[in-house]
């Protein structure tokens, strides 16, 4: 089974109120961590302080949300924008979003480079900037995002901290309903290393807010 398919199967079961089994992430030492899928279906009143700081008092125009998932940020983004587009590589993610009556949602891999228009804000929330296989894919993603970002506008991201190394690659598999997925990788960046990656693409990085585990980031073109 592909690495993230089982995750989306579990999320769709939760969305349809038919989830009967816990969902686990399993690391290479076979340690098992239960993930509460409620996180992907929260009400706006349940968002945490870090999320509030990112969204409070910010007005955007046209937005592209990359890796929209269940689109639970829909009220916040829609209320602060004239227009939002939502993309994800998972058909089940798109099915959940459309069943929630969210418009402008489509199944698309940003690496296919089919997007020709530019956006004033691009969002990659909860580690979507680093949910790739290795650094070369992150570099390619940065280049693609830069090409579809309008001048003087921004990319917004929430990213997990890494303090000890330039970056750290997590390796996990999913376990749900008696099934186990392939291993997937998730990169955690040191903020200084990420700053250098972005600088090479003439992008500047600003920390909007942070806590012990996460950064809220703004990325803009330098010129």
ZAMARGU-4260 file (C-alpha; in steps of 0.2 Angstrom, whole numbers, plus 5000, padded with zeros to 4 digits):
<rodrens>
0) 5000/5000/5000 | 5007/5017/4996 | 5013/5027/5010 | 4999/5040/5013 | 4984/5030/5006
5) 4981/5022/5022 | 4981/5039/5031 | 4968/5045/5019 | 4957/5029/5021 | 4957/5033/5040
10) 4953/5051/5038 | 4939/5047/5026 | 4932/5034/5038 | 4932/5048/5052 | 4924/5060/5040
15) 4910/5048/5037 | 4908/5043/5056 | 4913/5025/5053 | 4931/5025/5060 | 4931/5009/5071
20) 4950/5007/5073 | 4964/5019/5080 | 4976/5026/5068 | 4995/5024/5072 | 5012/5030/5065
25) 5025/5017/5067 | 5044/5022/5067 | 5059/5011/5062 | 5061/5005/5079 | 5043/4999/5079
30) 5037/5011/5092 | 5019/5015/5089 | 5011/5032/5091 | 4992/5035/5090 | 4987/5050/5080
35) 4970/5058/5084 | 4962/5061/5068 | 4951/5075/5076 | 4965/5087/5073 | 4960/5087/5054
40) 4942/5090/5058 | 4943/5104/5071 | 4931/5119/5072 | 4939/5136/5071 | 4936/5138/5090
45) 4948/5124/5093 | 4963/5130/5084 | 4978/5133/5094 | 4987/5149/5098 | 5000/5147/5085
50) 4987/5146/5072 | 4978/5161/5078 | 4993/5171/5077 | 4996/5166/5059 | 4978/5170/5054
55) 4973/5185/5065 | 4971/5202/5056 | 4978/5196/5040 | 4969/5200/5024 | 4974/5191/5007
60) 4968/5192/4990 | 4969/5176/4979 | 4976/5161/4989 | 4982/5144/4984 | 4982/5131/4998
65) 4995/5117/4994 | 4991/5100/5002 | 4974/5106/5008 | 4970/5089/5016 | 4952/5090/5024
70) 4952/5109/5021 | 4948/5112/5039 | 4955/5129/5037 | 4942/5133/5025 | 4932/5146/5036
75) 4948/5156/5040 | 4955/5157/5023 | 4939/5160/5014 | 4934/5174/5026 | 4951/5182/5023
80) 4951/5181/5005 | 4942/5186/4989 | 4947/5169/4981 | 4954/5152/4987 | 4960/5137/4977
85) 4963/5120/4986 | 4975/5107/4979 | 4980/5090/4986 | 4987/5074/4978 | 4975/5063/4987
90) 4958/5059/4978 | 4951/5055/4995 | 4956/5072/5002 | 4947/5080/4987 | 4932/5069/4990
95) 4931/5075/5009 | 4933/5093/5004 | 4920/5092/4990 | 4908/5083/5002 | 4910/5098/5013
100) 4904/5109/4999 | 4920/5118/4997 | 4923/5125/4980 | 4938/5127/4969 | 4945/5110/4975
105) 4955/5099/4963 | 4967/5084/4964 | 4984/5090/4958 | 5002/5086/4961 | 5011/5103/4962
110) 5027/5094/4955 | 5018/5091/4938 | 5020/5110/4936 | 5003/5113/4928 | 4999/5129/4937
115) 5002/5144/4925 | 4994/5158/4935 | 5002/5167/4950 | 4995/5169/4967 | 4997/5183/4981
120) 4997/5170/4995 | 5002/5152/4995 | 4999/5142/5011 | 5008/5126/5016 | 5002/5122/5033
125) 5008/5109/5046 | 5024/5104/5038 | 5018/5103/5020 | 5034/5112/5015 | 5044/5097/5021
130) 5033/5082/5018 | 5044/5076/5004 | 5056/5062/5001 | 5073/5071/5002 | 5081/5088/5001
135) 5081/5089/4982 | 5062/5088/4981 | 5061/5102/4994 | 5073/5112/4983 | 5062/5109/4968
140) 5046/5113/4978 | 5054/5130/4983 | 5058/5134/4965 | 5040/5129/4959 | 5032/5140/4973
145) 5043/5155/4968 | 5037/5154/4950 | 5019/5155/4955 | 5021/5168/4968 | 5017/5186/4963
150) 5030/5199/4967 | 5029/5207/4985 | 5017/5193/4991 | 5020/5178/5002 | 5021/5160/5006
155) 5014/5155/5023 | 5020/5139/5032 | 5019/5131/5049 | 5035/5120/5051 | 5041/5108/5064
160) 5057/5113/5073 | 5074/5105/5071 | 5088/5111/5083 | 5102/5099/5082 | 5105/5096/5064
165) 5103/5105/5047 | 5089/5094/5045 | 5082/5077/5051 | 5072/5065/5041 | 5059/5055/5050
170) 5054/5038/5043 | 5037/5032/5048 | 5023/5020/5041 | 5005/5020/5045 | 4995/5006/5053
175) 4976/5006/5052 | 4962/4993/5051 | 4975/4978/5051 | 4984/4986/5037 | 5002/4994/5036
180) 5008/5006/5023 | 5025/5008/5015 | 5037/5019/5024 | 5037/5038/5021 | 5049/5051/5025
185) 5046/5068/5033 | 5059/5081/5034 | 5062/5093/5049 | 5072/5108/5045 | 5084/5119/5056
190) 5078/5136/5053 | 5095/5142/5048 | 5097/5129/5035 | 5080/5133/5028 | 5085/5151/5027
195) 5100/5146/5017 | 5090/5136/5005 | 5078/5150/5002 | 5091/5163/5000 | 5099/5153/4986
200) 5082/5155/4977 | 5082/5174/4981 | 5068/5172/4994 | 5068/5179/5012 | 5062/5171/5027
205) 5053/5179/5042 | 5048/5170/5058 | 5030/5177/5062 | 5028/5167/5078 | 5034/5151/5087
210) 5032/5139/5101 | 5043/5125/5108 | 5040/5114/5093 | 5034/5124/5078 | 5037/5139/5068
215) 5025/5150/5058 | 5034/5157/5043 | 5032/5170/5030 | 5043/5168/5014 | 5044/5182/5001
220) 5053/5186/4985 | 5068/5197/4988 | 5066/5207/4972
</rodrens>
